[in-house]
Amino acid sequence: MDDTEVVQRAQRLCQHLVDDGILNSLAALLALTKHQSGPTPNKNLQVAVNKAIAYLDITLQTLDVDGSLPVGFELLVPAMLDMLKSQAGIQLSFPAQPQLPTIKAAKMRAFKPDAL
């Protein structure tokens, strides 16, 4: 394996870590906002919510959807963003967001339920 291959593998690994971080942070943010809406507001939860929003704001701005995405990413991210908006009033937007429905449609066209 030459140096170029090592660098390419490292870049792919880093992108997968970022993609996982986005999915995990969105899920955590949904859970935090659900718990925060309980009868007793928790200051620590608000700090965690603010940190998650800040992380997602930064990370989503650099999201590259032209490469490979984890399975279901194009389904999960828009669904979780919609849930955050409707359940917690949190709206996140990013440059690659309009591309996700196109990616989803292309993958759904290629999906063959009979193959299962």
VMD Tcl script that builds the backbone (N, CA, C; Angstrom):
set m [mol new atoms 348]
animate dup $m
set s [atomselect $m all]
$s set {name element resname resid chain x y z} {
  {N N MET 1 A 0.859 -1.176 0.000}
  {CA C MET 1 A 0.000 0.000 0.000}
  {C C MET 1 A 0.904 1.238 0.000}
  {N N ASP 2 A 0.691 2.112 -0.972}
  {CA C ASP 2 A 1.514 3.315 -1.035}
  {C C ASP 2 A 0.891 4.435 -0.199}
  {N N ASP 3 A 1.592 5.546 -0.115}
  {CA C ASP 3 A 1.154 6.670 0.721}
  {C C ASP 3 A -0.191 7.236 0.266}
  {N N THR 4 A -0.428 7.264 -1.034}
  {CA C THR 4 A -1.692 7.799 -1.550}
  {C C THR 4 A -2.866 6.962 -1.072}
  {N N GLU 5 A -2.711 5.634 -1.104}
  {CA C GLU 5 A -3.783 4.753 -0.636}
  {C C GLU 5 A -4.046 4.928 0.850}
  {N N VAL 6 A -2.985 5.110 1.617}
  {CA C VAL 6 A -3.128 5.320 3.061}
  {C C VAL 6 A -3.908 6.605 3.326}
  {N N VAL 7 A -3.566 7.658 2.604}
  {CA C VAL 7 A -4.248 8.946 2.787}
  {C C VAL 7 A -5.721 8.820 2.388}
  {N N GLN 8 A -6.003 8.143 1.279}
  {CA C GLN 8 A -7.388 7.971 0.830}
  {C C GLN 8 A -8.204 7.171 1.840}
  {N N ARG 9 A -7.631 6.125 2.379}
  {CA C ARG 9 A -8.341 5.340 3.394}
  {C C ARG 9 A -8.600 6.161 4.648}
  {N N ALA 10 A -7.615 6.948 5.039}
  {CA C ALA 10 A -7.780 7.795 6.228}
  {C C ALA 10 A -8.874 8.829 5.998}
  {N N GLN 11 A -8.930 9.387 4.799}
  {CA C GLN 11 A -9.969 10.375 4.493}
  {C C GLN 11 A -11.353 9.739 4.523}
  {N N ARG 12 A -11.483 8.531 3.977}
  {CA C ARG 12 A -12.777 7.841 4.001}
  {C C ARG 12 A -13.198 7.541 5.440}
  {N N LEU 13 A -12.229 7.103 6.257}
  {CA C LEU 13 A -12.532 6.817 7.664}
  {C C LEU 13 A -12.989 8.084 8.377}
  {N N CYS 14 A -12.309 9.183 8.143}
  {CA C CYS 14 A -12.698 10.446 8.780}
  {C C CYS 14 A -14.101 10.862 8.354}
  {N N GLN 15 A -14.435 10.693 7.074}
  {CA C GLN 15 A -15.774 11.056 6.607}
  {C C GLN 15 A -16.829 10.183 7.263}
  {N N HIS 16 A -16.553 8.890 7.422}
  {CA C HIS 16 A -17.511 8.004 8.089}
  {C C HIS 16 A -17.706 8.413 9.545}
  {N N LEU 17 A -16.638 8.845 10.196}
  {CA C LEU 17 A -16.761 9.303 11.579}
  {C C LEU 17 A -17.611 10.561 11.669}
  {N N VAL 18 A -17.451 11.458 10.708}
  {CA C VAL 18 A -18.268 12.674 10.683}
  {C C VAL 18 A -19.730 12.313 10.448}
  {N N ASP 19 A -19.988 11.420 9.469}
  {CA C ASP 19 A -21.367 11.001 9.190}
  {C C ASP 19 A -22.004 10.364 10.420}
  {N N ASP 20 A -21.267 9.489 11.103}
  {CA C ASP 20 A -21.783 8.871 12.325}
  {C C ASP 20 A -22.032 9.915 13.401}
  {N N GLY 21 A -21.137 10.880 13.501}
  {CA C GLY 21 A -21.298 11.942 14.488}
  {C C GLY 21 A -22.553 12.762 14.243}
  {N N ILE 22 A -22.875 12.989 12.980}
  {CA C ILE 22 A -24.089 13.734 12.638}
  {C C ILE 22 A -25.322 12.938 13.042}
  {N N LEU 23 A -25.376 11.681 12.645}
  {CA C LEU 23 A -26.539 10.843 12.988}
  {C C LEU 23 A -26.700 10.705 14.497}
  {N N ASN 24 A -25.599 10.432 15.183}
  {CA C ASN 24 A -25.660 10.263 16.640}
  {C C ASN 24 A -26.049 11.556 17.336}
  {N N SER 25 A -25.538 12.676 16.863}
  {CA C SER 25 A -25.855 13.965 17.494}
  {C C SER 25 A -27.307 14.356 17.259}
  {N N LEU 26 A -27.818 14.082 16.059}
  {CA C LEU 26 A -29.229 14.364 15.804}
  {C C LEU 26 A -30.123 13.522 16.717}
  {N N ALA 27 A -29.797 12.245 16.851}
  {CA C ALA 27 A -30.586 11.369 17.725}
  {C C ALA 27 A -30.503 11.831 19.181}
  {N N ALA 28 A -29.307 12.198 19.628}
  {CA C ALA 28 A -29.137 12.671 20.999}
  {C C ALA 28 A -29.895 13.976 21.218}
  {N N LEU 29 A -29.842 14.860 20.240}
  {CA C LEU 29 A -30.550 16.135 20.361}
  {C C LEU 29 A -32.062 15.916 20.456}
  {N N LEU 30 A -32.569 14.987 19.683}
  {CA C LEU 30 A -34.001 14.651 19.792}
  {C C LEU 30 A -34.342 14.154 21.193}
  {N N ALA 31 A -33.512 13.268 21.725}
  {CA C ALA 31 A -33.757 12.735 23.067}
  {C C ALA 31 A -33.655 13.836 24.122}
  {N N LEU 32 A -32.644 14.683 24.013}
  {CA C LEU 32 A -32.466 15.762 24.995}
  {C C LEU 32 A -33.650 16.721 24.985}
  {N N THR 33 A -34.104 17.081 23.789}
  {CA C THR 33 A -35.222 18.023 23.734}
  {C C THR 33 A -36.511 17.394 24.255}
  {N N LYS 34 A -36.655 16.094 24.062}
  {CA C LYS 34 A -37.846 15.408 24.599}
  {C C LYS 34 A -37.818 15.429 26.133}
  {N N HIS 35 A -36.661 15.138 26.719}
  {CA C HIS 35 A -36.542 15.140 28.182}
  {C C HIS 35 A -36.638 16.560 28.734}
  {N N GLN 36 A -36.145 17.503 27.970}
  {CA C GLN 36 A -36.162 18.891 28.429}
  {C C GLN 36 A -37.578 19.451 28.477}
  {N N SER 37 A -38.467 18.897 27.681}
  {CA C SER 37 A -39.826 19.419 27.654}
  {C C SER 37 A -40.678 18.906 28.817}
  {N N GLY 38 A -40.045 18.200 29.735}
  {CA C GLY 38 A -40.755 17.684 30.901}
  {C C GLY 38 A -41.190 18.796 31.842}
  {N N PRO 39 A -41.804 18.430 32.959}
  {CA C PRO 39 A -42.366 19.425 33.877}
  {C C PRO 39 A -41.317 20.282 34.586}
  {N N THR 40 A -40.108 19.755 34.750}
  {CA C THR 40 A -39.068 20.507 35.451}
  {C C THR 40 A -37.910 20.793 34.508}
  {N N PRO 41 A -37.752 22.047 34.066}
  {CA C PRO 41 A -36.648 22.373 33.171}
  {C C PRO 41 A -35.296 22.087 33.846}
  {N N ASN 42 A -34.359 21.607 33.062}
  {CA C ASN 42 A -33.047 21.251 33.577}
  {C C ASN 42 A -31.993 22.077 32.853}
  {N N LYS 43 A -31.257 22.880 33.637}
  {CA C LYS 43 A -30.243 23.767 33.058}
  {C C LYS 43 A -29.141 22.970 32.367}
  {N N ASN 44 A -28.783 21.818 32.918}
  {CA C ASN 44 A -27.733 20.998 32.316}
  {C C ASN 44 A -28.162 20.458 30.949}
  {N N LEU 45 A -29.447 20.109 30.832}
  {CA C LEU 45 A -29.949 19.647 29.538}
  {C C LEU 45 A -29.873 20.761 28.501}
  {N N GLN 46 A -30.173 21.973 28.904}
  {CA C GLN 46 A -30.119 23.094 27.971}
  {C C GLN 46 A -28.696 23.317 27.482}
  {N N VAL 47 A -27.722 23.162 28.369}
  {CA C VAL 47 A -26.316 23.289 27.969}
  {C C VAL 47 A -25.970 22.218 26.937}
  {N N ALA 48 A -26.413 20.988 27.171}
  {CA C ALA 48 A -26.150 19.888 26.235}
  {C C ALA 48 A -26.856 20.138 24.900}
  {N N VAL 49 A -28.086 20.639 24.944}
  {CA C VAL 49 A -28.829 20.958 23.720}
  {C C VAL 49 A -28.066 22.022 22.922}
  {N N ASN 50 A -27.611 23.058 23.601}
  {CA C ASN 50 A -26.872 24.132 22.924}
  {C C ASN 50 A -25.575 23.614 22.290}
  {N N LYS 51 A -24.887 22.715 22.987}
  {CA C LYS 51 A -23.649 22.147 22.445}
  {C C LYS 51 A -23.930 21.271 21.222}
  {N N ALA 52 A -24.996 20.503 21.280}
  {CA C ALA 52 A -25.359 19.644 20.148}
  {C C ALA 52 A -25.723 20.495 18.929}
  {N N ILE 53 A -26.481 21.548 19.155}
  {CA C ILE 53 A -26.860 22.438 18.050}
  {C C ILE 53 A -25.616 23.086 17.447}
  {N N ALA 54 A -24.704 23.541 18.301}
  {CA C ALA 54 A -23.474 24.180 17.806}
  {C C ALA 54 A -22.642 23.195 16.991}
  {N N TYR 55 A -22.503 21.957 17.496}
  {CA C TYR 55 A -21.747 20.934 16.771}
  {C C TYR 55 A -22.385 20.667 15.413}
  {N N LEU 56 A -23.701 20.487 15.398}
  {CA C LEU 56 A -24.394 20.187 14.146}
  {C C LEU 56 A -24.331 21.361 13.170}
  {N N ASP 57 A -24.459 22.577 13.685}
  {CA C ASP 57 A -24.357 23.755 12.815}
  {C C ASP 57 A -23.029 23.763 12.067}
  {N N ILE 58 A -21.965 23.474 12.770}
  {CA C ILE 58 A -20.627 23.487 12.162}
  {C C ILE 58 A -20.438 22.293 11.233}
  {N N THR 59 A -20.778 21.117 11.711}
  {CA C THR 59 A -20.509 19.888 10.967}
  {C C THR 59 A -21.358 19.780 9.707}
  {N N LEU 60 A -22.622 20.148 9.792}
  {CA C LEU 60 A -23.493 20.046 8.629}
  {C C LEU 60 A -23.076 21.001 7.510}
  {N N GLN 61 A -22.448 22.112 7.862}
  {CA C GLN 61 A -22.021 23.071 6.839}
  {C C GLN 61 A -20.978 22.476 5.896}
  {N N THR 62 A -20.222 21.509 6.382}
  {CA C THR 62 A -19.157 20.924 5.560}
  {C C THR 62 A -19.500 19.515 5.078}
  {N N LEU 63 A -20.740 19.089 5.261}
  {CA C LEU 63 A -21.139 17.741 4.868}
  {C C LEU 63 A -20.994 17.561 3.362}
  {N N ASP 64 A -20.307 16.503 2.975}
  {CA C ASP 64 A -20.103 16.180 1.566}
  {C C ASP 64 A -20.972 14.978 1.225}
  {N N VAL 65 A -22.027 15.191 0.459}
  {CA C VAL 65 A -22.915 14.095 0.097}
  {C C VAL 65 A -22.575 13.523 -1.279}
  {N N ASP 66 A -21.540 14.055 -1.911}
  {CA C ASP 66 A -21.146 13.557 -3.223}
  {C C ASP 66 A -20.385 12.242 -3.123}
  {N N GLY 67 A -19.806 11.979 -1.978}
  {CA C GLY 67 A -19.117 10.709 -1.769}
  {C C GLY 67 A -20.117 9.661 -1.309}
  {N N SER 68 A -19.612 8.644 -0.675}
  {CA C SER 68 A -20.517 7.602 -0.176}
  {C C SER 68 A -21.089 8.026 1.170}
  {N N LEU 69 A -22.348 7.714 1.355}
  {CA C LEU 69 A -23.036 7.998 2.616}
  {C C LEU 69 A -23.405 6.683 3.274}
  {N N PRO 70 A -23.475 6.662 4.589}
  {CA C PRO 70 A -23.932 5.440 5.257}
  {C C PRO 70 A -25.344 5.068 4.796}
  {N N VAL 71 A -25.643 3.803 4.845}
  {CA C VAL 71 A -26.964 3.323 4.431}
  {C C VAL 71 A -28.045 4.035 5.247}
  {N N GLY 72 A -29.015 4.599 4.568}
  {CA C GLY 72 A -30.133 5.255 5.226}
  {C C GLY 72 A -29.892 6.697 5.627}
  {N N PHE 73 A -28.689 7.203 5.431}
  {CA C PHE 73 A -28.365 8.573 5.837}
  {C C PHE 73 A -29.335 9.564 5.203}
  {N N GLU 74 A -29.607 9.368 3.908}
  {CA C GLU 74 A -30.491 10.286 3.167}
  {C C GLU 74 A -31.941 10.170 3.625}
  {N N LEU 75 A -32.265 9.109 4.348}
  {CA C LEU 75 A -33.604 8.949 4.927}
  {C C LEU 75 A -33.656 9.501 6.342}
  {N N LEU 76 A -32.640 9.147 7.129}
  {CA C LEU 76 A -32.640 9.480 8.551}
  {C C LEU 76 A -32.449 10.968 8.824}
  {N N VAL 77 A -31.507 11.588 8.137}
  {CA C VAL 77 A -31.212 12.997 8.433}
  {C C VAL 77 A -32.435 13.886 8.177}
  {N N PRO 78 A -33.066 13.829 6.998}
  {CA C PRO 78 A -34.259 14.672 6.824}
  {C C PRO 78 A -35.374 14.359 7.821}
  {N N ALA 79 A -35.561 13.077 8.138}
  {CA C ALA 79 A -36.613 12.710 9.104}
  {C C ALA 79 A -36.314 13.291 10.482}
  {N N MET 80 A -35.069 13.179 10.925}
  {CA C MET 80 A -34.723 13.716 12.248}
  {C C MET 80 A -34.773 15.238 12.258}
  {N N LEU 81 A -34.378 15.874 11.153}
  {CA C LEU 81 A -34.475 17.334 11.077}
  {C C LEU 81 A -35.936 17.782 11.149}
  {N N ASP 82 A -36.816 17.051 10.469}
  {CA C ASP 82 A -38.250 17.371 10.539}
  {C C ASP 82 A -38.785 17.199 11.959}
  {N N MET 83 A -38.350 16.140 12.641}
  {CA C MET 83 A -38.793 15.911 14.019}
  {C C MET 83 A -38.299 17.011 14.942}
  {N N LEU 84 A -37.054 17.427 14.769}
  {CA C LEU 84 A -36.524 18.512 15.601}
  {C C LEU 84 A -37.318 19.795 15.388}
  {N N LYS 85 A -37.658 20.061 14.147}
  {CA C LYS 85 A -38.412 21.280 13.849}
  {C C LYS 85 A -39.819 21.217 14.441}
  {N N SER 86 A -40.503 20.087 14.247}
  {CA C SER 86 A -41.896 19.996 14.714}
  {C C SER 86 A -42.008 19.804 16.220}
  {N N GLN 87 A -41.081 19.081 16.828}
  {CA C GLN 87 A -41.188 18.775 18.253}
  {C C GLN 87 A -40.495 19.780 19.157}
  {N N ALA 88 A -39.424 20.407 18.640}
  {CA C ALA 88 A -38.654 21.296 19.512}
  {C C ALA 88 A -38.465 22.695 18.938}
  {N N GLY 89 A -38.952 22.919 17.724}
  {CA C GLY 89 A -38.795 24.236 17.115}
  {C C GLY 89 A -37.363 24.539 16.697}
  {N N ILE 90 A -36.557 23.506 16.556}
  {CA C ILE 90 A -35.150 23.683 16.161}
  {C C ILE 90 A -35.042 23.424 14.668}
  {N N GLN 91 A -34.556 24.420 13.946}
  {CA C GLN 91 A -34.412 24.266 12.507}
  {C C GLN 91 A -32.939 24.397 12.130}
  {N N LEU 92 A -32.421 23.345 11.562}
  {CA C LEU 92 A -31.042 23.331 11.085}
  {C C LEU 92 A -31.074 23.240 9.566}
  {N N SER 93 A -30.241 24.015 8.916}
  {CA C SER 93 A -30.151 23.932 7.467}
  {C C SER 93 A -28.682 23.969 7.076}
  {N N PHE 94 A -28.399 23.416 5.909}
  {CA C PHE 94 A -27.009 23.311 5.460}
  {C C PHE 94 A -26.981 23.215 3.940}
  {N N PRO 95 A -25.856 23.537 3.323}
  {CA C PRO 95 A -25.785 23.596 1.862}
  {C C PRO 95 A -26.169 22.299 1.148}
  {N N ALA 96 A -25.830 21.148 1.683}
  {CA C ALA 96 A -26.094 19.873 1.005}
  {C C ALA 96 A -27.511 19.358 1.236}
  {N N GLN 97 A -28.274 20.011 2.071}
  {CA C GLN 97 A -29.618 19.529 2.426}
  {C C GLN 97 A -30.529 19.329 1.214}
  {N N PRO 98 A -30.549 20.245 0.242}
  {CA C PRO 98 A -31.426 20.035 -0.906}
  {C C PRO 98 A -31.070 18.811 -1.760}
  {N N GLN 99 A -29.857 18.304 -1.634}
  {CA C GLN 99 A -29.441 17.141 -2.417}
  {C C GLN 99 A -29.966 15.826 -1.836}
  {N N LEU 100 A -30.295 15.790 -0.558}
  {CA C LEU 100 A -30.693 14.537 0.083}
  {C C LEU 100 A -31.942 13.908 -0.536}
  {N N PRO 101 A -32.992 14.666 -0.861}
  {CA C PRO 101 A -34.145 14.024 -1.514}
  {C C PRO 101 A -33.798 13.407 -2.873}
  {N N THR 102 A -32.907 14.031 -3.613}
  {CA C THR 102 A -32.488 13.487 -4.906}
  {C C THR 102 A -31.741 12.174 -4.722}
  {N N ILE 103 A -30.873 12.130 -3.727}
  {CA C ILE 103 A -30.127 10.904 -3.426}
  {C C ILE 103 A -31.096 9.808 -2.985}
  {N N LYS 104 A -32.050 10.188 -2.142}
  {CA C LYS 104 A -33.054 9.220 -1.674}
  {C C LYS 104 A -33.840 8.655 -2.851}
  {N N ALA 105 A -34.289 9.522 -3.743}
  {CA C ALA 105 A -35.084 9.073 -4.895}
  {C C ALA 105 A -34.286 8.124 -5.778}
  {N N ALA 106 A -33.017 8.431 -5.992}
  {CA C ALA 106 A -32.187 7.560 -6.827}
  {C C ALA 106 A -32.001 6.193 -6.180}
  {N N LYS 107 A -31.785 6.175 -4.876}
  {CA C LYS 107 A -31.616 4.898 -4.179}
  {C C LYS 107 A -32.921 4.106 -4.152}
  {N N MET 108 A -34.034 4.790 -4.000}
  {CA C MET 108 A -35.320 4.099 -3.963}
  {C C MET 108 A -35.671 3.514 -5.323}
  {N N ARG 109 A -35.263 4.187 -6.407}
  {CA C ARG 109 A -35.485 3.640 -7.744}
  {C C ARG 109 A -34.696 2.355 -7.953}
  {N N ALA 110 A -33.516 2.292 -7.335}
  {CA C ALA 110 A -32.662 1.119 -7.487}
  {C C ALA 110 A -33.064 -0.020 -6.535}
  {N N PHE 111 A -33.888 0.301 -5.538}
  {CA C PHE 111 A -34.289 -0.692 -4.537}
  {C C PHE 111 A -35.284 -1.669 -5.149}
  {N N LYS 112 A -35.002 -2.930 -4.995}
  {CA C LYS 112 A -35.873 -3.993 -5.502}
  {C C LYS 112 A -36.332 -4.860 -4.328}
  {N N PRO 113 A -37.565 -4.623 -3.829}
  {CA C PRO 113 A -38.054 -5.393 -2.680}
  {C C PRO 113 A -38.065 -6.897 -2.936}
  {N N ASP 114 A -38.241 -7.287 -4.192}
  {CA C ASP 114 A -38.269 -8.712 -4.519}
  {C C ASP 114 A -36.938 -9.381 -4.249}
  {N N ALA 115 A -35.876 -8.593 -4.218}
  {CA C ALA 115 A -34.541 -9.167 -3.971}
  {C C ALA 115 A -34.361 -9.577 -2.518}
  {N N LEU 116 A -35.252 -9.124 -1.654}
  {CA C LEU 116 A -35.137 -9.474 -0.245}
  {C C LEU 116 A -35.594 -10.846 -0.034}
}
mol reanalyze $m
mol bondsrecalc $m
mol representation Tube
mol addrep $m
